[in-house]
Amino acid sequence: MNEMNGQQGGEQHEASNGKMNFTRYMIGGLCLVLFLALTGVGYVQMEERLGGGLRPFISGENKKCIDCHMAKDVAVGGINDWKYSRHAPKGIGCIECHRAEKGEPDAYDHYGSMVSTLVTPKDCMQCHDKEAKEFEKSHHARAAQFTNSLDNFLGNVVEGPEVITTGCAGCHGSVVKVMENGKLHPSTWPNSGIGRVNPDGSKGTCAACHARHSFSIAQARQPESCGRCHMGPDHPQIEAYYESKHGVMFSANKDKMKLAQPSEQWHPGKDYLFPTCATCHMSATNAQEVTHDVGDRISWTLRPVISTRLENYEVRRKEMRRVCASCHSEQIVERFFTSMDQGITLYNEKFGKPSKAAMDKLLAMKKITPTPYDEEIEWVFYELWHHEGRRARHGLSKMAPDFVHWQGFYEVAKHFYTKFLPLVRERSPQVAKELLAQESHRWVEKGMTKEEIAQMLEFYDKEMQGKRGGG
């Protein structure tokens, strides 16, 4: 009896095991089918990034784009660049960015899909709404407004319109024109100028800083990303930065910068110590969020003939001081802004305002023509404020001594007294006399008293011997 019970129990146990095994096989089979189905609709594993990392997730739609481009050897570099992006493992690919709706001005049929070549801030704001709205109100977004202004008469007429296409518009942006069938006019595209005016009405391009198709945050944080446009004789921000202590320290410690860290893990004074352009003008601190309006922390405009404080400059200055305080003491921060303000005011009062007033008077007296750049004095005046004056002011804002003095105020003073003043005097001795009426120019005609000369010599004697300051 016991043997029969044991035999029945063994048979029941075997049957139970059989059912469990069958269930396991079924689950395993279903998992295999599901995996194959996912693969069929487009989950494609590709080689891991160099050094490891997440693999791209490629949808069926995007796989068609990639396979076609790879087969035809078209824009393969862009595809490989995308593989390393933060978009790739999230499945954000060709279609998500380039999809267009029928009726949009730059939409066209591309092998059965409606797409547009341009990816604009309106497209990006589907995911990056805050960043796009901040950028939209920035000075960057309005950069293309300069390309047909009087300021740009020099490039468009004096030099020639082709200069605008590849020179001015390369940084400022152009109005992108659409031809038939949604294709873009070659005189206005390709263009990654930061103030580009797009067919959908949006302004700018995120790719000006986050270059396609990796859209790297590390690249955007590099000084060179800004220096692509903020450089040269008229706005030498990148050159002045690299002369400053900030630039020297960044260059020596670039490998410690953690440039690819997300913004919540990239705070000055804590996660890194050596500032870039983005650090001060855009990036997060322990007390501030990231901003994509680069003017939020700028209190002066250094661009025009006479520098002026921007609207709500007190708030802007406060925001910048908070950035500085991440690494510096209040005493150092106060000294920097005091020196910068005094230097800008010196330029304005001694050179900017008098030279502009003289040019306005000569124009009103018809001593110069209203046509820009047709007389030597207009070229001298232009370079006085647009090149030399800006260099001095940018040197002040970047703590770059050589740009403040030798490449800045020295050049301003030399050309003001030896070129500009004689040309004003030729046209109107009275205007020249009025120009020199202020105290800071008195030395030109009246010279210096014996007491002033003695005081100056005493100053330099102490300076050379290291005795200045009560020593």
DOGURO-34313 format. One record per residue (C-alpha): x, y negated, z negated; residue number from 1. Coordinates in steps of 0.2 Angstrom, whole numbers, padded with zeros to 4 digits. Each point is the difference from the previous one (the first is absolute). Last residue first. Layout:
<rs>
{x = X y = Y z = Z seq = NUM}
...
</rs>
This chain:
<rs>
{x = 0285 y = -0511 z = -0005 seq = 471}
{x = -0015 y = -0011 z = -0001 seq = 470}
{x = -0010 y = 0007 z = 0015 seq = 469}
{x = 0014 y = -0002 z = 0012 seq = 468}
{x = 0017 y = 0005 z = -0006 seq = 467}
{x = 0004 y = 0014 z = 0013 seq = 466}
{x = 0015 y = -0009 z = 0007 seq = 465}
{x = -0007 y = -0002 z = 0017 seq = 464}
{x = -0017 y = -0006 z = -0007 seq = 463}
{x = 0008 y = -0012 z = -0012 seq = 462}
{x = 0010 y = -0008 z = 0014 seq = 461}
{x = -0015 y = 0001 z = 0011 seq = 460}
{x = -0011 y = -0011 z = -0012 seq = 459}
{x = 0014 y = -0012 z = -0003 seq = 458}
{x = 0002 y = -0003 z = 0019 seq = 457}
{x = -0019 y = -0003 z = 0001 seq = 456}
{x = 0000 y = -0012 z = -0014 seq = 455}
{x = 0015 y = -0010 z = 0007 seq = 454}
{x = -0009 y = -0001 z = 0017 seq = 453}
{x = -0016 y = -0006 z = -0009 seq = 452}
{x = 0010 y = -0013 z = -0010 seq = 451}
{x = 0009 y = -0006 z = 0015 seq = 450}
{x = -0017 y = -0003 z = 0009 seq = 449}
{x = -0006 y = 0011 z = 0014 seq = 448}
{x = -0004 y = -0004 z = 0018 seq = 447}
{x = -0013 y = -0013 z = 0004 seq = 446}
{x = -0006 y = 0007 z = 0017 seq = 445}
{x = 0000 y = 0018 z = -0002 seq = 444}
{x = 0001 y = 0000 z = -0019 seq = 443}
{x = -0018 y = -0006 z = -0001 seq = 442}
{x = -0007 y = 0016 z = 0007 seq = 441}
{x = -0006 y = 0007 z = -0017 seq = 440}
{x = -0006 y = -0017 z = -0005 seq = 439}
{x = -0014 y = -0002 z = 0013 seq = 438}
{x = 0002 y = -0013 z = 0014 seq = 437}
{x = 0010 y = 0011 z = 0012 seq = 436}
{x = -0016 y = 0005 z = 0010 seq = 435}
{x = -0006 y = -0018 z = -0001 seq = 434}
{x = 0016 y = -0006 z = 0008 seq = 433}
{x = -0001 y = 0014 z = 0014 seq = 432}
{x = -0018 y = -0006 z = 0004 seq = 431}
{x = 0006 y = -0018 z = 0001 seq = 430}
{x = 0015 y = 0005 z = 0012 seq = 429}
{x = -0013 y = 0008 z = 0012 seq = 428}
{x = 0004 y = 0012 z = 0014 seq = 427}
{x = 0019 y = 0000 z = -0001 seq = 426}
{x = -0002 y = 0000 z = -0019 seq = 425}
{x = -0011 y = 0016 z = 0000 seq = 424}
{x = 0014 y = 0009 z = 0011 seq = 423}
{x = 0013 y = -0006 z = -0012 seq = 422}
{x = -0010 y = 0007 z = -0015 seq = 421}
{x = -0003 y = 0017 z = 0008 seq = 420}
{x = 0017 y = 0005 z = 0005 seq = 419}
{x = 0014 y = -0005 z = -0013 seq = 418}
{x = -0011 y = -0004 z = -0016 seq = 417}
{x = -0014 y = 0013 z = 0002 seq = 416}
{x = 0011 y = 0013 z = 0009 seq = 415}
{x = 0013 y = 0000 z = -0014 seq = 414}
{x = -0013 y = -0001 z = -0014 seq = 413}
{x = -0010 y = 0015 z = 0007 seq = 412}
{x = 0015 y = 0010 z = 0004 seq = 411}
{x = 0007 y = -0002 z = -0018 seq = 410}
{x = -0017 y = 0003 z = -0007 seq = 409}
{x = -0002 y = 0017 z = 0007 seq = 408}
{x = 0014 y = 0011 z = 0007 seq = 407}
{x = 0013 y = -0007 z = -0011 seq = 406}
{x = -0010 y = -0004 z = -0015 seq = 405}
{x = -0017 y = 0009 z = -0003 seq = 404}
{x = 0005 y = 0014 z = 0012 seq = 403}
{x = 0016 y = 0003 z = -0009 seq = 402}
{x = -0007 y = 0000 z = -0017 seq = 401}
{x = -0014 y = 0014 z = 0004 seq = 400}
{x = -0012 y = -0001 z = -0015 seq = 399}
{x = -0014 y = 0006 z = 0011 seq = 398}
{x = -0012 y = -0015 z = -0001 seq = 397}
{x = 0014 y = -0012 z = 0000 seq = 396}
{x = 0008 y = 0008 z = 0016 seq = 395}
{x = -0017 y = 0000 z = 0008 seq = 394}
{x = 0000 y = -0019 z = -0003 seq = 393}
{x = 0017 y = -0003 z = 0007 seq = 392}
{x = -0003 y = 0011 z = 0015 seq = 391}
{x = -0017 y = -0008 z = 0003 seq = 390}
{x = 0008 y = -0017 z = 0001 seq = 389}
{x = 0014 y = 0006 z = 0012 seq = 388}
{x = -0012 y = 0008 z = 0012 seq = 387}
{x = -0017 y = -0007 z = 0001 seq = 386}
{x = 0004 y = -0016 z = -0009 seq = 385}
{x = 0016 y = -0007 z = 0008 seq = 384}
{x = -0002 y = 0012 z = 0015 seq = 383}
{x = -0016 y = -0009 z = 0005 seq = 382}
{x = 0007 y = -0018 z = -0003 seq = 381}
{x = 0015 y = 0004 z = 0011 seq = 380}
{x = -0010 y = 0007 z = 0014 seq = 379}
{x = -0012 y = -0015 z = -0001 seq = 378}
{x = 0014 y = -0012 z = 0000 seq = 377}
{x = 0007 y = 0007 z = 0016 seq = 376}
{x = -0016 y = -0004 z = 0010 seq = 375}
{x = -0012 y = 0011 z = 0010 seq = 374}
{x = -0003 y = 0012 z = -0015 seq = 373}
{x = -0019 y = -0004 z = -0003 seq = 372}
{x = -0009 y = -0012 z = 0012 seq = 371}
{x = -0007 y = -0015 z = -0010 seq = 370}
{x = 0014 y = -0011 z = 0006 seq = 369}
{x = 0012 y = -0009 z = -0011 seq = 368}
{x = 0002 y = -0019 z = -0003 seq = 367}
{x = -0019 y = -0001 z = 0002 seq = 366}
{x = -0001 y = -0010 z = -0016 seq = 365}
{x = -0012 y = 0013 z = -0007 seq = 364}
{x = 0012 y = 0014 z = 0005 seq = 363}
{x = 0015 y = -0009 z = -0008 seq = 362}
{x = -0010 y = -0003 z = -0016 seq = 361}
{x = -0005 y = 0019 z = -0001 seq = 360}
{x = 0018 y = 0005 z = 0003 seq = 359}
{x = 0006 y = -0011 z = -0014 seq = 358}
{x = -0013 y = 0006 z = -0012 seq = 357}
{x = 0005 y = 0018 z = 0004 seq = 356}
{x = 0019 y = -0004 z = -0004 seq = 355}
{x = -0004 y = -0009 z = -0016 seq = 354}
{x = -0012 y = 0014 z = -0006 seq = 353}
{x = 0011 y = 0015 z = 0003 seq = 352}
{x = 0017 y = -0008 z = -0004 seq = 351}
{x = 0002 y = -0007 z = -0017 seq = 350}
{x = -0017 y = 0002 z = -0008 seq = 349}
{x = -0005 y = 0017 z = 0007 seq = 348}
{x = 0018 y = 0008 z = -0001 seq = 347}
{x = 0002 y = -0006 z = -0018 seq = 346}
{x = -0018 y = 0006 z = -0004 seq = 345}
{x = 0005 y = 0017 z = 0006 seq = 344}
{x = 0016 y = 0000 z = -0010 seq = 343}
{x = -0009 y = -0005 z = -0016 seq = 342}
{x = -0013 y = 0013 z = 0002 seq = 341}
{x = 0013 y = 0014 z = 0003 seq = 340}
{x = 0010 y = -0006 z = -0015 seq = 339}
{x = -0015 y = 0000 z = -0012 seq = 338}
{x = -0006 y = 0016 z = 0007 seq = 337}
{x = 0016 y = 0009 z = -0003 seq = 336}
{x = 0003 y = -0008 z = -0017 seq = 335}
{x = -0017 y = 0005 z = -0007 seq = 334}
{x = 0003 y = 0018 z = 0006 seq = 333}
{x = 0017 y = 0001 z = -0009 seq = 332}
{x = -0007 y = -0007 z = -0016 seq = 331}
{x = -0015 y = 0011 z = 0001 seq = 330}
{x = 0011 y = 0016 z = 0000 seq = 329}
{x = 0001 y = 0010 z = 0016 seq = 328}
{x = -0005 y = 0017 z = 0006 seq = 327}
{x = -0018 y = 0002 z = -0001 seq = 326}
{x = -0001 y = -0019 z = -0004 seq = 325}
{x = 0003 y = -0004 z = 0019 seq = 324}
{x = -0016 y = 0009 z = 0005 seq = 323}
{x = -0009 y = -0010 z = -0013 seq = 322}
{x = 0008 y = -0016 z = 0006 seq = 321}
{x = -0007 y = 0004 z = 0018 seq = 320}
{x = -0018 y = 0001 z = -0007 seq = 319}
{x = 0002 y = -0016 z = -0010 seq = 318}
{x = 0006 y = -0009 z = 0016 seq = 317}
{x = -0015 y = 0006 z = 0010 seq = 316}
{x = -0012 y = -0006 z = -0014 seq = 315}
{x = 0009 y = -0017 z = -0001 seq = 314}
{x = 0000 y = -0001 z = 0019 seq = 313}
{x = -0019 y = 0001 z = 0002 seq = 312}
{x = 0001 y = -0007 z = 0017 seq = 311}
{x = 0018 y = 0000 z = 0006 seq = 310}
{x = 0013 y = -0013 z = -0005 seq = 309}
{x = 0008 y = -0010 z = 0014 seq = 308}
{x = 0016 y = 0001 z = 0010 seq = 307}
{x = 0003 y = -0014 z = 0012 seq = 306}
{x = 0005 y = 0004 z = 0018 seq = 305}
{x = -0010 y = 0016 z = -0001 seq = 304}
{x = 0005 y = 0018 z = -0005 seq = 303}
{x = 0005 y = 0000 z = -0018 seq = 302}
{x = -0018 y = 0002 z = -0007 seq = 301}
{x = 0001 y = 0000 z = -0019 seq = 300}
{x = -0009 y = 0010 z = -0013 seq = 299}
{x = 0002 y = 0018 z = 0006 seq = 298}
{x = -0007 y = 0014 z = -0010 seq = 297}
{x = -0016 y = 0003 z = 0009 seq = 296}
{x = 0007 y = -0004 z = 0016 seq = 295}
{x = 0005 y = 0018 z = 0005 seq = 294}
{x = -0018 y = 0005 z = 0000 seq = 293}
{x = 0002 y = 0019 z = 0000 seq = 292}
{x = 0000 y = 0000 z = -0019 seq = 291}
{x = 0005 y = 0014 z = -0012 seq = 290}
{x = -0007 y = -0002 z = -0018 seq = 289}
{x = 0008 y = -0010 z = -0014 seq = 288}
{x = 0005 y = 0003 z = -0018 seq = 287}
{x = 0012 y = 0014 z = 0000 seq = 286}
{x = 0005 y = -0006 z = 0018 seq = 285}
{x = -0008 y = 0004 z = 0017 seq = 284}
{x = 0008 y = -0005 z = 0016 seq = 283}
{x = -0004 y = -0015 z = 0012 seq = 282}
{x = 0011 y = -0015 z = -0001 seq = 281}
{x = 0014 y = 0004 z = -0013 seq = 280}
{x = 0003 y = 0019 z = 0003 seq = 279}
{x = -0005 y = -0001 z = 0019 seq = 278}
{x = 0015 y = -0011 z = 0004 seq = 277}
{x = 0012 y = 0012 z = -0009 seq = 276}
{x = 0004 y = 0000 z = -0019 seq = 275}
{x = 0013 y = 0011 z = -0009 seq = 274}
{x = -0005 y = 0008 z = -0016 seq = 273}
{x = -0011 y = 0015 z = 0003 seq = 272}
{x = -0013 y = 0010 z = -0009 seq = 271}
{x = 0000 y = -0012 z = -0016 seq = 270}
{x = 0006 y = -0017 z = 0004 seq = 269}
{x = -0010 y = -0001 z = 0016 seq = 268}
{x = -0015 y = 0012 z = 0001 seq = 267}
{x = -0001 y = 0015 z = 0012 seq = 266}
{x = -0010 y = 0014 z = -0007 seq = 265}
{x = -0018 y = -0008 z = 0002 seq = 264}
{x = 0006 y = -0006 z = 0017 seq = 263}
{x = 0004 y = 0018 z = 0007 seq = 262}
{x = 0018 y = 0004 z = 0000 seq = 261}
{x = 0009 y = 0000 z = 0018 seq = 260}
{x = 0012 y = -0014 z = -0005 seq = 259}
{x = 0008 y = 0010 z = -0015 seq = 258}
{x = 0012 y = -0015 z = -0001 seq = 257}
{x = 0015 y = 0010 z = -0006 seq = 256}
{x = 0008 y = 0004 z = 0017 seq = 255}
{x = -0001 y = -0019 z = 0004 seq = 254}
{x = 0012 y = -0004 z = -0014 seq = 253}
{x = 0014 y = -0010 z = 0008 seq = 252}
{x = -0011 y = -0008 z = 0013 seq = 251}
{x = -0014 y = -0004 z = -0013 seq = 250}
{x = 0013 y = -0008 z = -0011 seq = 249}
{x = 0007 y = -0011 z = 0014 seq = 248}
{x = -0017 y = -0005 z = 0006 seq = 247}
{x = -0006 y = -0006 z = -0018 seq = 246}
{x = 0017 y = -0008 z = -0003 seq = 245}
{x = -0004 y = -0011 z = 0015 seq = 244}
{x = 0009 y = 0001 z = 0017 seq = 243}
{x = -0011 y = 0014 z = 0006 seq = 242}
{x = -0015 y = -0010 z = -0004 seq = 241}
{x = 0006 y = -0016 z = 0009 seq = 240}
{x = 0003 y = 0011 z = 0016 seq = 239}
{x = -0017 y = 0008 z = -0002 seq = 238}
{x = -0009 y = -0017 z = -0003 seq = 237}
{x = 0008 y = -0008 z = 0014 seq = 236}
{x = -0015 y = -0010 z = 0007 seq = 235}
{x = 0006 y = -0012 z = 0014 seq = 234}
{x = 0018 y = 0006 z = 0003 seq = 233}
{x = -0004 y = 0019 z = 0001 seq = 232}
{x = -0011 y = 0011 z = -0011 seq = 231}
{x = -0017 y = 0003 z = -0007 seq = 230}
{x = -0006 y = 0010 z = 0016 seq = 229}
{x = 0009 y = 0017 z = -0001 seq = 228}
{x = 0006 y = -0005 z = -0018 seq = 227}
{x = -0017 y = 0005 z = -0007 seq = 226}
{x = 0003 y = 0018 z = 0004 seq = 225}
{x = 0019 y = -0002 z = -0003 seq = 224}
{x = -0004 y = -0004 z = -0018 seq = 223}
{x = -0006 y = 0018 z = -0002 seq = 222}
{x = -0017 y = 0002 z = -0009 seq = 221}
{x = -0009 y = 0003 z = 0016 seq = 220}
{x = 0012 y = 0014 z = 0004 seq = 219}
{x = -0003 y = 0008 z = -0017 seq = 218}
{x = -0019 y = -0002 z = 0003 seq = 217}
{x = 0001 y = 0010 z = 0016 seq = 216}
{x = -0013 y = -0001 z = 0013 seq = 215}
{x = 0007 y = 0016 z = 0008 seq = 214}
{x = -0008 y = -0004 z = 0017 seq = 213}
{x = 0002 y = -0014 z = 0001 seq = 212}
{x = 0009 y = -0014 z = -0009 seq = 211}
{x = -0006 y = -0005 z = -0017 seq = 210}
{x = 0005 y = -0018 z = 0001 seq = 209}
{x = -0006 y = -0006 z = 0017 seq = 208}
{x = -0010 y = 0016 z = 0000 seq = 207}
{x = -0014 y = -0008 z = -0011 seq = 206}
{x = -0005 y = -0010 z = 0015 seq = 205}
{x = -0007 y = -0018 z = 0000 seq = 204}
{x = -0016 y = -0008 z = 0003 seq = 203}
{x = -0017 y = 0009 z = 0002 seq = 202}
{x = -0012 y = -0006 z = 0014 seq = 201}
{x = -0002 y = 0018 z = 0008 seq = 200}
{x = 0011 y = -0005 z = 0014 seq = 199}
{x = 0014 y = -0003 z = -0011 seq = 198}
{x = 0009 y = -0017 z = -0005 seq = 197}
{x = 0018 y = 0004 z = -0005 seq = 196}
{x = 0006 y = -0009 z = -0015 seq = 195}
{x = 0014 y = 0013 z = -0005 seq = 194}
{x = 0007 y = 0002 z = 0017 seq = 193}
{x = -0001 y = 0018 z = 0005 seq = 192}
{x = -0002 y = -0003 z = 0018 seq = 191}
{x = -0001 y = 0013 z = 0015 seq = 190}
{x = -0010 y = -0008 z = 0007 seq = 189}
{x = -0003 y = -0019 z = 0004 seq = 188}
{x = 0008 y = -0001 z = 0018 seq = 187}
{x = -0004 y = 0018 z = 0003 seq = 186}
{x = -0019 y = -0002 z = -0001 seq = 185}
{x = -0008 y = 0013 z = -0010 seq = 184}
{x = -0011 y = 0014 z = 0007 seq = 183}
{x = -0018 y = 0000 z = -0005 seq = 182}
{x = -0007 y = 0006 z = 0017 seq = 181}
{x = 0004 y = -0017 z = 0008 seq = 180}
{x = 0012 y = -0011 z = -0008 seq = 179}
{x = 0001 y = -0005 z = -0019 seq = 178}
{x = 0010 y = -0015 z = -0006 seq = 177}
{x = 0010 y = 0000 z = -0017 seq = 176}
{x = 0001 y = -0017 z = -0007 seq = 175}
{x = 0018 y = 0000 z = -0005 seq = 174}
{x = 0011 y = 0003 z = -0015 seq = 173}
{x = 0011 y = -0012 z = -0011 seq = 172}
{x = 0015 y = 0012 z = 0000 seq = 171}
{x = 0001 y = 0006 z = 0018 seq = 170}
{x = -0012 y = -0014 z = 0005 seq = 169}
{x = 0014 y = -0012 z = -0001 seq = 168}
{x = 0013 y = 0010 z = 0009 seq = 167}
{x = -0006 y = 0013 z = 0012 seq = 166}
{x = -0016 y = -0009 z = 0007 seq = 165}
{x = 0004 y = -0018 z = -0005 seq = 164}
{x = 0017 y = 0001 z = 0008 seq = 163}
{x = -0009 y = 0005 z = 0016 seq = 162}
{x = -0009 y = -0016 z = -0001 seq = 161}
{x = 0016 y = -0011 z = 0004 seq = 160}
{x = 0013 y = -0009 z = -0010 seq = 159}
{x = -0006 y = -0018 z = 0000 seq = 158}
{x = -0018 y = 0005 z = 0003 seq = 157}
{x = -0005 y = 0015 z = -0011 seq = 156}
{x = 0015 y = 0001 z = -0011 seq = 155}
{x = 0002 y = -0019 z = -0005 seq = 154}
{x = -0019 y = -0002 z = 0001 seq = 153}
{x = -0001 y = 0012 z = -0015 seq = 152}
{x = -0001 y = -0014 z = -0013 seq = 151}
{x = -0013 y = -0008 z = 0010 seq = 150}
{x = -0011 y = 0015 z = -0002 seq = 149}
{x = -0003 y = 0015 z = 0012 seq = 148}
{x = 0010 y = 0014 z = -0010 seq = 147}
{x = -0003 y = -0008 z = -0017 seq = 146}
{x = -0018 y = 0007 z = -0002 seq = 145}
{x = 0008 y = 0017 z = 0001 seq = 144}
{x = 0006 y = 0000 z = -0018 seq = 143}
{x = -0018 y = -0001 z = -0007 seq = 142}
{x = 0000 y = 0017 z = -0008 seq = 141}
{x = 0017 y = -0003 z = -0007 seq = 140}
{x = -0006 y = -0015 z = -0009 seq = 139}
{x = -0011 y = 0011 z = -0010 seq = 138}
{x = -0019 y = 0001 z = -0001 seq = 137}
{x = -0001 y = 0016 z = 0011 seq = 136}
{x = 0015 y = 0008 z = -0010 seq = 135}
{x = -0010 y = 0000 z = -0016 seq = 134}
{x = -0016 y = 0007 z = 0009 seq = 133}
{x = 0011 y = 0014 z = 0008 seq = 132}
{x = 0008 y = 0005 z = -0016 seq = 131}
{x = -0016 y = 0001 z = -0009 seq = 130}
{x = -0009 y = 0011 z = 0013 seq = 129}
{x = 0014 y = 0012 z = 0003 seq = 128}
{x = -0010 y = 0016 z = 0005 seq = 127}
{x = -0012 y = -0007 z = 0013 seq = 126}
{x = 0011 y = -0016 z = -0001 seq = 125}
{x = 0013 y = 0008 z = 0012 seq = 124}
{x = -0012 y = 0000 z = 0015 seq = 123}
{x = -0005 y = -0018 z = -0003 seq = 122}
{x = 0018 y = -0004 z = -0003 seq = 121}
{x = 0003 y = 0005 z = 0018 seq = 120}
{x = 0005 y = 0016 z = 0009 seq = 119}
{x = 0002 y = -0004 z = 0018 seq = 118}
{x = 0000 y = 0013 z = 0014 seq = 117}
{x = -0019 y = 0003 z = -0001 seq = 116}
{x = -0009 y = 0017 z = 0001 seq = 115}
{x = -0016 y = 0008 z = 0006 seq = 114}
{x = 0004 y = 0018 z = 0002 seq = 113}
{x = -0003 y = 0011 z = 0016 seq = 112}
{x = 0017 y = -0001 z = 0007 seq = 111}
{x = 0003 y = -0018 z = -0005 seq = 110}
{x = -0016 y = -0010 z = 0003 seq = 109}
{x = 0003 y = -0019 z = -0004 seq = 108}
{x = -0003 y = -0012 z = -0014 seq = 107}
{x = 0009 y = -0017 z = 0000 seq = 106}
{x = -0016 y = -0011 z = 0000 seq = 105}
{x = -0010 y = 0012 z = -0011 seq = 104}
{x = -0015 y = 0006 z = 0010 seq = 103}
{x = 0002 y = 0018 z = -0003 seq = 102}
{x = 0007 y = 0003 z = -0017 seq = 101}
{x = 0019 y = 0002 z = -0004 seq = 100}
{x = 0010 y = 0014 z = -0008 seq = 99}
{x = 0019 y = -0006 z = -0001 seq = 98}
{x = 0003 y = 0002 z = -0019 seq = 97}
{x = -0010 y = 0015 z = -0005 seq = 96}
{x = 0002 y = 0008 z = 0017 seq = 95}
{x = 0019 y = 0000 z = 0000 seq = 94}
{x = 0003 y = 0006 z = -0018 seq = 93}
{x = -0006 y = -0002 z = -0018 seq = 92}
{x = 0000 y = 0018 z = -0006 seq = 91}
{x = 0006 y = -0004 z = -0018 seq = 90}
{x = 0017 y = 0009 z = 0003 seq = 89}
{x = 0003 y = -0011 z = 0015 seq = 88}
{x = -0005 y = -0017 z = -0007 seq = 87}
{x = 0015 y = -0001 z = -0012 seq = 86}
{x = 0011 y = 0000 z = 0015 seq = 85}
{x = 0013 y = 0013 z = 0005 seq = 84}
{x = -0010 y = 0008 z = 0013 seq = 83}
{x = -0004 y = -0017 z = 0007 seq = 82}
{x = 0018 y = -0003 z = 0006 seq = 81}
{x = -0001 y = 0017 z = 0009 seq = 80}
{x = -0016 y = -0006 z = 0009 seq = 79}
{x = 0008 y = -0017 z = 0004 seq = 78}
{x = 0015 y = 0008 z = 0007 seq = 77}
{x = -0010 y = 0011 z = 0011 seq = 76}
{x = -0008 y = -0015 z = 0009 seq = 75}
{x = -0003 y = 0010 z = 0016 seq = 74}
{x = 0009 y = 0016 z = 0003 seq = 73}
{x = -0014 y = 0007 z = 0011 seq = 72}
{x = -0002 y = 0016 z = -0011 seq = 71}
{x = 0003 y = -0010 z = -0016 seq = 70}
{x = -0012 y = -0013 z = 0004 seq = 69}
{x = -0014 y = 0013 z = 0004 seq = 68}
{x = 0004 y = 0010 z = -0015 seq = 67}
{x = 0000 y = -0015 z = -0011 seq = 66}
{x = -0017 y = -0007 z = 0006 seq = 65}
{x = -0008 y = 0017 z = 0000 seq = 64}
{x = 0006 y = 0003 z = -0018 seq = 63}
{x = -0007 y = -0016 z = -0005 seq = 62}
{x = -0018 y = 0006 z = 0004 seq = 61}
{x = 0003 y = 0017 z = -0008 seq = 60}
{x = 0006 y = -0008 z = -0016 seq = 59}
{x = 0018 y = -0001 z = -0005 seq = 58}
{x = 0006 y = 0001 z = -0018 seq = 57}
{x = 0018 y = -0005 z = 0000 seq = 56}
{x = 0011 y = 0009 z = -0013 seq = 55}
{x = 0005 y = -0006 z = -0017 seq = 54}
{x = 0018 y = -0002 z = -0005 seq = 53}
{x = 0017 y = 0009 z = 0002 seq = 52}
{x = 0017 y = -0008 z = 0003 seq = 51}
{x = -0004 y = -0003 z = 0018 seq = 50}
{x = -0018 y = 0001 z = 0003 seq = 49}
{x = -0008 y = 0017 z = 0001 seq = 48}
{x = -0002 y = 0008 z = 0017 seq = 47}
{x = -0018 y = 0000 z = 0006 seq = 46}
{x = -0016 y = 0009 z = -0007 seq = 45}
{x = -0015 y = -0003 z = 0010 seq = 44}
{x = -0017 y = -0001 z = -0007 seq = 43}
{x = -0010 y = -0003 z = 0016 seq = 42}
{x = -0016 y = 0008 z = 0003 seq = 41}
{x = 0007 y = 0017 z = 0004 seq = 40}
{x = 0012 y = -0001 z = -0015 seq = 39}
{x = -0015 y = -0003 z = -0012 seq = 38}
{x = -0009 y = 0015 z = 0009 seq = 37}
{x = 0015 y = 0011 z = -0002 seq = 36}
{x = 0001 y = -0004 z = -0019 seq = 35}
{x = -0018 y = 0003 z = -0002 seq = 34}
{x = 0001 y = 0017 z = 0009 seq = 33}
{x = 0015 y = 0005 z = -0011 seq = 32}
{x = -0010 y = -0006 z = -0016 seq = 31}
{x = -0015 y = 0010 z = 0006 seq = 30}
{x = 0011 y = 0016 z = 0002 seq = 29}
{x = 0008 y = -0002 z = -0017 seq = 28}
{x = -0017 y = -0002 z = -0008 seq = 27}
{x = -0006 y = 0015 z = 0010 seq = 26}
{x = 0015 y = 0010 z = -0005 seq = 25}
{x = -0001 y = -0004 z = -0018 seq = 24}
{x = -0019 y = 0005 z = 0000 seq = 23}
{x = 0004 y = 0016 z = 0008 seq = 22}
{x = 0014 y = 0003 z = -0013 seq = 21}
{x = -0013 y = -0004 z = -0014 seq = 20}
{x = -0013 y = 0012 z = 0008 seq = 19}
{x = 0013 y = 0014 z = 0001 seq = 18}
{x = 0006 y = -0003 z = -0018 seq = 17}
{x = -0018 y = 0002 z = -0006 seq = 16}
{x = -0002 y = 0016 z = 0010 seq = 15}
{x = 0016 y = 0006 z = -0007 seq = 14}
{x = -0006 y = -0004 z = -0018 seq = 13}
{x = -0017 y = 0008 z = 0004 seq = 12}
{x = 0009 y = 0016 z = 0006 seq = 11}
{x = 0011 y = 0000 z = -0015 seq = 10}
{x = -0015 y = -0002 z = -0012 seq = 9}
{x = -0009 y = 0015 z = 0009 seq = 8}
{x = 0015 y = 0011 z = -0002 seq = 7}
{x = 0001 y = -0005 z = -0018 seq = 6}
{x = -0018 y = 0004 z = -0003 seq = 5}
{x = 0002 y = 0017 z = 0009 seq = 4}
{x = 0015 y = 0004 z = -0011 seq = 3}
{x = -0009 y = -0005 z = -0016 seq = 2}
{x = -0014 y = 0012 z = 0005 seq = 1}
</rs>
